[in-house]
Amino acid sequence: MKTSFPVDGIALDRDSPANLHRQLYVQLRGLIERRVLPSGHALPSTRVMARDLNVGRNTVIAACDQLALEGYLAIRPRRPSVVMDLPTRPAVAEQMFVEDANPLSRRGQTMLAQPYHHGRPGMLAFHPGMPDPDNFPFNTWSKLLSRRAKFAHIDLFGTYHVKGYPPLCEAIARYLTASRGVKCTAEQIVVTNGAQSAFDLLARLLIDDGDTVWMEEPGYYGAGSAFVSAGAKLAPLRVSNAGWDLDPPDVVPRMIFVTPSCHHPLGITMPMEQRLNLLHMAETWRSWIIEDDYDGEYRFQGQPIPALQGIGASNRVVYVGTFAKILFPAMRLGFMVAPKAIDHTIVSALSVSGQFAPLLTQAALADFMNEGHFSRHLRRMRRLYAERRQFFLASAQRHLGEWLDFHTTESGIQVVGIFRDRCSDRAVAEAALKQGINVSALSIQYRHGTLQNGLVMGFAAADAQTTERTMQKFRTVLQSHFSRMNDPR
């Protein structure tokens, strides 16, 4: 039986952003796949189809040519195009996909289970670790980017300089040597897509399935997630206001993760005796130390504490830094100082993972540092954040002191408040977010045993007026939360 061409089954939308020939192609393909147009069916001529659909003939020709290219139609000279005889699709294919309980690999499921905390546009108040956007010199930055973009075709167009743009590597090495006490050369600098990218790369390079990582507890959940996703088992390196508990774990660790200049999230600094003991342990065990110096530049009493990497002659420390706290997170640029033992592996690892950073942004940042904008901005932010920190702590004590004890450390751009009474810090953080207040639950920084309920709160991105206004809103959130908890009904 001859099948007529279903003109009424095709609806072309001239207001759609999709081209008419693309719409026609999609709908004809659907008719063929559903067997509305069965195999062997001859289509009308392109001229007749164009008339019936009220479109140009070229539109029909383009759609039919694409269907022929993909094997749906056979186009014959001076004869109607014919629908090809296609194999029948398995009727249960879609149902099988829907019912698959575990579409991810075990590693994928592990990654899915890791904690995280992200910001939201326009919700900067109290976001942990968020720098101030209003005081970044965006005019200068945009001019540097524009200037570099004009000449990008010369050495910034391809996938060159995989380890990092050489002028930027030199600028970073100079800065680290002078300001952070790091011992390095420009050849050891590896530019990454932020610190998290460095942790992921190091985890895949240095950890085998089942290896132990001695991880700070509480400790930065992002680094822990990278190590666990690479197959590591985490052993707790417990940290409190008294410092780092260096009692060795039961299994010799392959890797040790620390934030010695400004502990994340408590903000304390590792004493020299503990630093030397840790270095001695790593040398004895032949373990790698990953030193995350995420915001060691911000110390508000005395000079910034030199990096662990620069102490002694250890070649077991991989120093990781980021521009997210000094400049802005969306720049997505970080770096690490690779010891000579693994330096030769980095290019291959970066090439396989595709984690090398955009050269245009690197070149603009090199100019930003070499022309003095970086150092001026850092000095200015230190003064500004010192004032904001003092105001924040006073306001927090006044409005939130009924429920929270605040750690008053001298470094970092975030503070920790510990709840006086038992409660769910995650529930409080969720309630605060609904009111436009972006804080992080302290409990997500714990992975072993007893955890503390508290909040990690940033002060750098909010001026005094915003801080005071947000504290008043947050007080209302806490009053409501604890009233519900104490209601006997």
For each residue, the residues with C-beta under 8 A, 3 or more apart:
1:
2:
3: 37 38 41
4:
5: 37 43 44 49 52
6: 9 10 31 36 37
7: 10 52 53
8:
9: 6 27 31 36
10: 6 7 24 27 28 31 53
11: 27
12: 20 23 24 27 53 55
13: 16 18 23
14: 20
15:
16: 13 23
17:
18: 13 22 23
19: 22 23
20: 12 14 23 24 55 59
21: 24 25 58 59 60 62 63 66
22: 18 19 25 26 63
23: 12 13 16 18 19 20 26 27
24: 10 12 20 21 27 28 53 55 59 60 63
25: 21 22 28 29 62 63 66 67
26: 22 23 29 30
27: 9 10 11 12 23 24 30 31
28: 10 24 25 31 32 37 63 64 67 72
29: 25 26 32 33 67 70 72
30: 26 27 33 34
31: 6 9 10 27 28 34 36 37
32: 28 29 35 36 37 67 72 73 83 86
33: 29 30 86 89
34: 30 31
35: 32 38
36: 6 9 31 32
37: 3 5 6 28 31 32 41 43 83
38: 3 35 41 83
39: 83 84 85 86
40: 82 83 85
41: 3 37 38 82 83
42: 80 81 82 83
43: 5 37 49 64 73 80 81 82 83
44: 5 48 49 52 80
45: 48 49 80
46: 49 50 57 60 61 64
47: 50 51 57
48: 44 45 51 52
49: 5 43 44 45 46 52 53 60
50: 46 47 53 55 56 57 59 60
51: 47 48 54
52: 5 7 44 48 49
53: 7 10 12 24 49 50 60
54: 51
55: 12 20 24 50 59 60
56: 50 59 60
57: 46 47 50 60 61
58: 21 61 62
59: 20 21 24 50 55 56 62 63
60: 21 24 46 49 50 53 55 56 57 63 64
61: 46 57 58 64 65
62: 21 25 58 59 65 66
63: 21 22 24 25 28 59 60 66 67
64: 28 43 46 60 61 67 68 73 75 81
65: 61 62 68 69 75
66: 21 25 62 63 69 70
67: 25 28 29 32 63 64 70 72 73
68: 64 65 71 72 73 74 75 81
69: 65 66
70: 29 66 67
71: 68 84 86
72: 28 29 32 67 68 83 84 86
73: 32 43 64 67 68 81 82 83 84
74: 68 81 82 83 84
75: 64 65 68 81
76: 79 80 81 82
77:
78:
79: 76
80: 42 43 44 45 76
81: 42 43 64 68 73 74 75 76
82: 40 41 42 43 73 74 76
83: 32 37 38 39 40 41 42 43 72 73 74
84: 39 71 72 73 74
85: 39 40
86: 32 33 39 71 72
87:
88:
89: 33 93
90: 93
91:
92: 95 96
93: 89 90 96 97
94: 97 98
95: 92 98 99
96: 92 93 99 100
97: 93 94 100 103
98: 94 95
99: 95 96
100: 96 97 103
101:
102: 109
103: 97 100
104: 108 109 112
105: 108 109
106: 109 110
107: 110 111 229 231
108: 104 105 111 112
109: 102 104 105 106 112 113
110: 106 107 113 114 228 229
111: 107 108 114 225 229
112: 104 108 109
113: 109 110
114: 110 111 221 224 225 228 229
115: 221 225 444
116: 221 222 225
117: 128 221 440 444
118:
119: 123 124 127 130 329 438
120: 123 433 438
121:
122: 436
123: 119 120 127 433 436 437 438
124: 119 127 130 133 438 461 462
125: 436 437 438 461 462 466 467 470
126: 432 437 438 439 457 458 459 462 470 474
127: 119 123 124 130 438 439 458 461
128: 117 265 414 439 440 456 457 458
129: 294 295 324 325 413 414 458
130: 119 124 127 329 413 438 458 460 461
131: 136 324 325 326 327 328 329 381 413 460 461
132: 135 136 381 384 385 460 461
133: 124 136 328 461
134: 463
135: 132 380 381 384
136: 131 132 133 141 327 328 377
137: 140 141 373 377
138: 141 142
139: 142 143
140: 137 143 144 368 373
141: 136 137 138 144 145 364 368
142: 138 139 145 146
143: 139 140 146 147
144: 140 141 147 148 364 367 368
145: 141 142 148 149 360 361 364
146: 142 143 149 150
147: 143 144 150 151 364 367
148: 144 145 151 152 156 360 363 364 367
149: 145 146 152 360
150: 146 147
151: 147 148 154 156
152: 148 149 156 157 359 360
153: 156 157
154: 151 157
155: 160 161 359
156: 148 151 152 153 160 165 359 360 363
157: 152 153 154
158:
159: 162 356
160: 155 156 359
161: 155 164 165 166 359 362
162: 159 347 350 351 356
163: 169 189 190 191 346 347 350 356
164: 161 168 169 172 189 190 191 335 356 357 362
165: 156 161 168 169 191 359 362 363 366
166: 161 169 170 186
167: 170 171 363 366 370
168: 164 165 171 172 189 191 362 363 365 366 369
169: 163 164 165 166 172 173 186 187 189 191
170: 166 167 173 174 186 366
171: 167 168 174 175 365 366 369 370 374
172: 164 168 169 175 176 186 189 191 335 369
173: 169 170 176 177 184 185 186 188 189
174: 170 171 177 178
175: 171 172 178 179 180 369 374
176: 172 173 179 180 182 184 307 319 321 337
177: 173 174 180 181 182 183 184
178: 174 175
179: 175 176 297 304
180: 175 176 177 293 296 297 304 306 307 310 321
181: 177 306 307 310
182: 176 177 307 309 310 319 337
183: 177 309 310
184: 173 176 177 188 189 309 319 337
185: 173 188 189
186: 166 169 170 172 173 189
187: 169 343
188: 173 184 185 337 338 339 340 343
189: 163 164 168 169 172 173 184 185 186 335 336 337 338
190: 163 164 198 335 336 337 338 346 350
191: 163 164 165 168 169 172 333 334 335 356 357 362
192: 195 197 198 201 333 334 335 336 355 356 357
193: 196 197 332 333 334 355 356 357
194: 197 198 322 324 329 332 333 334
195: 192 198 199 222 292 294 320 321 322 324 334
196: 193 199 200 222 223 226 334
197: 192 193 194 200 201 334 355
198: 190 192 194 195 201 202 320 334 335 336
199: 195 196 202 203 222 223 226 227 290 292 320
200: 196 197 203 204 226 229 230 353 355
201: 192 197 198 204 205 349 350 353 355
202: 198 199 205 206 226 255 288 290 318 320 336
203: 199 200 206 207 226 227 229 230 232
204: 200 201 207 230 349 353
205: 201 202 342 345 349
206: 202 203 254 255 288 342
207: 203 204 211 213 227 230 231 232 254 255
208: 211 231 254
209: 231
210: 231 232 233
211: 207 208 231 232 233 253 254 255
212: 232 233 234 235 249 251 252 253 254 255
213: 207 224 227 232 233 234 235 253 254 255 256 257
214: 235 237 249 253 255 256 257 287
215: 219 223 224 227 234 235 236 237 257 447
216: 219 220 237 239 244 257 258 259 263 264
217: 236 237 238 239 445 446 447 448
218: 239 265 266 442 445 446 451 452
219: 215 216 223 224 237 239 257 259 264 445
220: 216 223 224 257 259 264 265 292 294 445
221: 114 115 116 117 224 225 444 445
222: 116 195 196 199 225 226
223: 196 199 215 219 220 226 227 257 290 292
224: 114 213 215 219 220 221 227 228 234 257 447
225: 111 114 115 116 221 222 228 229
226: 196 199 200 202 203 222 223 229 230
227: 199 203 207 213 215 223 224 230 232 234 255 257
228: 110 114 224 225 231 232 234
229: 107 110 111 114 200 203 225 226
230: 200 203 204 207 226 227
231: 107 207 208 209 210 211 228
232: 203 207 210 211 212 213 227 228 254 255
233: 210 211 212 213 251
234: 212 213 215 224 227 228 447 448
235: 212 213 214 215 249 250 251 253
236: 215 217 249 447 448 449
237: 214 215 216 217 219 244 245 246 249 256 257 258
238: 217 244 245
239: 216 217 218 219 243 244 245 263 266 268
240: 243 245 266
241: 266 268 407
242:
243: 239 240 268 270 271 274
244: 216 237 238 239 258 270 274 278
245: 237 238 239 240
246: 237 274 277 278 281
247:
248: 252 281
249: 212 214 235 236 237 252 253
250: 235
251: 212 233 235
252: 212 248 249 285 287
253: 211 212 213 214 235 249 256 285 287
254: 206 207 208 211 212 213 232 287 288
255: 202 206 207 211 212 213 214 227 232 287 288 289 290
256: 213 214 237 253 278 281 282 287 288 289 290
257: 213 214 215 216 219 220 223 224 227 237 289 290 292
258: 216 237 244 270 278 289 290 291 292 308
259: 216 219 220 262 263 264 291 292 293 294
260: 263 269 270 275 291 305 307 308
261: 269 270 293 296 304 305 307 308 411
262: 259 267 268 269 293 294 295 296 298 299 409 411 412
263: 216 239 259 260 266 267 268 269 270
264: 216 219 220 259 292 294 412 445
265: 128 218 220 414 416 440 442 445 456
266: 218 239 240 241 263 407 409 416
267: 262 263 407 409 410 411 412 414 415 416
268: 239 241 243 262 263 407 409
269: 260 261 262 263 305 409 410 411
270: 243 244 258 260 261 263 274 275 278 308
271: 243 274 275
272: 275 276
273: 276 277
274: 243 244 246 270 271 277 278
275: 260 270 271 272 278 279 308 311
276: 272 273 279 280 311 312
277: 246 273 274 280 281
278: 244 246 256 258 270 274 275 281 282 289 308
279: 275 276 282 283 289 308 311 312 314 316 317
280: 276 277 283 284
281: 246 248 256 277 278 284 285 287
282: 256 278 279 285 286 287 288 289 314 316 317
283: 279 280 286 314 316
284: 280 281
285: 252 253 281 282
286: 282 283 316
287: 214 252 253 254 255 256 281 282 316
288: 202 206 254 255 256 282 316 317 318
289: 255 256 257 258 278 279 282 308 314 316 317 318
290: 199 202 223 255 256 257 258 318 320
291: 258 259 260 307 308 309 317 318 319 320
292: 195 199 220 223 257 258 259 264 320
293: 180 259 261 262 296 307 319 320 321
294: 129 195 220 259 262 264 321 322 324 325
295: 129 262 298 325 326 411 412 413
296: 180 261 262 293 299 304 305 307 411
297: 179 180 304 325 326 378 382
298: 262 295 304 325 381 382 385 411 412 413
299: 262 296 302 303 304 305 410 411
300: 382 385 386 389 410 411
301: 410
302: 299 410
303: 299
304: 179 180 261 296 297 298 299 411
305: 260 261 269 296 299 411
306: 180 181 310 311
307: 176 180 181 182 260 261 291 293 296 310 311 319
308: 258 260 261 270 275 278 279 289 291 311 317 319
309: 182 183 184 291 314 317 319 337
310: 180 181 182 183 306 307
311: 275 276 279 306 307 308 314
312: 276 279
313:
314: 279 282 283 289 309 311 317
315: 339 340 341
316: 279 282 283 286 287 288 289 339
317: 279 282 288 289 291 308 309 314 339
318: 202 288 289 290 291 336 337 338 339 342
319: 176 182 184 291 293 307 308 309 336 337
320: 195 198 199 202 290 291 292 293 334 335 336
321: 176 180 195 293 294 334 335 336
322: 194 195 294 325 333 334 335
323: 326 327 328 331 333 334 365
324: 129 131 194 195 294 327 328 329 331 334
325: 129 131 294 295 297 298 322 413
326: 131 295 297 323 374 377 378 381
327: 131 136 323 324 331 365 374 377
328: 131 133 136 323 324 331
329: 119 130 131 194 324 332
330:
331: 323 324 327 328 361 365
332: 193 194 329 357 361
333: 191 192 193 194 322 323 357 361 362 365
334: 191 192 193 194 195 196 197 198 320 321 322 323 324
335: 164 172 189 190 191 192 198 320 321 322
336: 189 190 192 198 202 318 319 320 321
337: 176 182 184 188 189 190 309 318 319
338: 188 189 190 318 342 343 346
339: 188 315 316 317 318 342 343
340: 188 315 343
341: 315
342: 205 206 318 338 339 345 346
343: 187 188 338 339 340 346
344: 347
345: 205 342 348 349
346: 163 190 338 342 343 349 350
347: 162 163 344 350 351
348: 345 351 352
349: 201 204 205 345 346 352 353
350: 162 163 190 201 346 347 353 354 355 356
351: 162 347 348 354 356
352: 348 349
353: 200 201 204 349 350
354: 350 351
355: 192 193 197 200 201 350
356: 159 162 163 164 191 192 193 350 351
357: 164 191 192 193 332 333 361 362
358: 361 362
359: 152 155 156 160 161 165 362 363
360: 145 148 149 152 156 363 364
361: 145 331 332 333 357 358 364 365
362: 161 164 165 168 191 333 357 358 359 365 366
363: 148 156 165 167 168 359 360 366 367
364: 141 144 145 147 148 360 361 367 368
365: 168 171 323 327 331 333 361 362 368 369
366: 165 167 168 170 171 362 363 369 370
367: 144 147 148 363 364 370 371
368: 140 141 144 364 365 371 373 374
369: 168 171 172 175 365 366 373 374 375
370: 167 171 366 367
371: 367 368
372: 375 376
373: 137 140 368 369 376 377
374: 171 175 326 327 368 369 377 378
375: 369 372 378 379
376: 372 373 379 380
377: 136 137 326 327 373 374 380 381
378: 297 326 374 375 381 382
379: 375 376 382 383
380: 135 376 377 383 384
381: 131 132 135 298 326 377 378 384 385 460
382: 297 298 300 378 379 385 386
383: 379 380 386 387
384: 132 135 380 381 387 388
385: 132 298 300 381 382 388 389 413 459 460
386: 300 382 383 389 390
387: 383 384 390 391
388: 384 385 391 392 459 460 462 463 464 467
389: 300 385 386 392 393 413 415 459
390: 386 387 393 394
391: 387 388 394 395 459 464 467
392: 388 389 395 396 415 457 459 462 467
393: 389 390 396 397 406 408 415 459
394: 390 391 397 398
395: 391 392 398 399 467 468 471
396: 392 393 399 400 401 404 406 415 417 457 471
397: 393 394 400 401 406
398: 394 395 401 471
399: 395 396 471 472 474 475
400: 396 397 403 404 417 471 474 475 478
401: 396 397 398 404 405 406
402: 420 478
403: 400 419 420 421 478 482
404: 396 400 401 417 418 419 420 454 455
405: 401 417 418 420
406: 393 396 397 401 415 416 417 418
407: 241 266 267 268 415 416 417 418
408: 393 415
409: 262 266 267 268 269 412 415
410: 267 269 299 300 301 302
411: 261 262 267 269 295 296 298 299 300 304 305
412: 262 264 267 295 298 409 415
413: 129 130 131 295 298 325 385 389 458 459 460
414: 128 129 265 267 456 457 458 459 460
415: 267 389 392 393 396 406 407 408 409 412 456 457 459
416: 265 266 267 406 407 442 454 455 456 457
417: 396 400 404 405 406 407 454 455 457
418: 404 405 406 407 442 452 453 454
419: 403 404 422 423 425 453 454 455
420: 402 403 404 405
421: 403 482
422: 419 453
423: 419 427 428 453 481 482 485
424: 427 428 453
425: 419 428 429 441 442 443 453 454 455
426: 429 430 441 443 444
427: 423 424 430 431 481
428: 423 424 425 431 432 439 441 455 477 478 481
429: 425 426 432 433 439 440 441 455
430: 426 427 433 434
431: 427 428 434 435 477 480 481
432: 126 428 429 435 437 438 439 474 477
433: 120 123 429 430 436 437 438 439
434: 430 431
435: 431 432 473 474 476 477
436: 122 123 125 433 470 473
437: 123 125 126 432 433 470 473 474 477
438: 119 120 123 124 125 126 127 130 432 433
439: 126 127 128 428 429 432 433 455 456 457
440: 117 128 265 429 444 455 456 457
441: 425 426 428 429 444 453 454 455 456
442: 218 265 416 418 425 445 446 451 452 453 454 455 456
443: 425 426 446 451 452 453 454
444: 115 117 221 426 440 441
445: 217 218 219 220 221 264 265 442 456
446: 217 218 442 443 449 450 451 452
447: 215 217 224 234 236
448: 217 234 236
449: 236 446
450: 446
451: 218 442 443 446
452: 218 418 442 443 446
453: 418 419 422 423 424 425 441 442 443
454: 404 416 417 418 419 425 441 442 443
455: 404 416 417 419 425 428 429 439 440 441 442
456: 128 265 414 415 416 439 440 441 442 445
457: 126 128 392 396 414 415 416 417 439 440
458: 126 127 128 129 130 413 414 461 462
459: 126 385 388 389 391 392 393 413 414 415 462 467
460: 130 131 132 381 385 388 413 414
461: 124 125 127 130 131 132 133 458
462: 124 125 126 388 392 458 459 466 467 470
463: 134 388 466 467
464: 388 391 467 468
465: 468 469
466: 125 462 463 469 470
467: 125 388 391 392 395 459 462 463 464 470 471
468: 395 464 465 471 472
469: 465 466 472 473
470: 125 126 436 437 462 466 467 473 474
471: 395 396 398 399 400 467 468 474 475
472: 399 468 469 475 476
473: 435 436 437 469 470 476 477
474: 126 399 400 432 435 437 470 471 477 478
475: 399 400 471 472 478 479
476: 435 472 473 479 480
477: 428 431 432 435 437 473 474 480 481
478: 400 402 403 428 474 475 481 482
479: 475 476 482 483
480: 431 476 477 483 484
481: 423 427 428 431 477 478 484 485
482: 403 421 423 478 479 485 486
483: 479 480 486 487
484: 480 481 487
485: 423 481 482
486: 482 483
487: 483 484
488:
489:
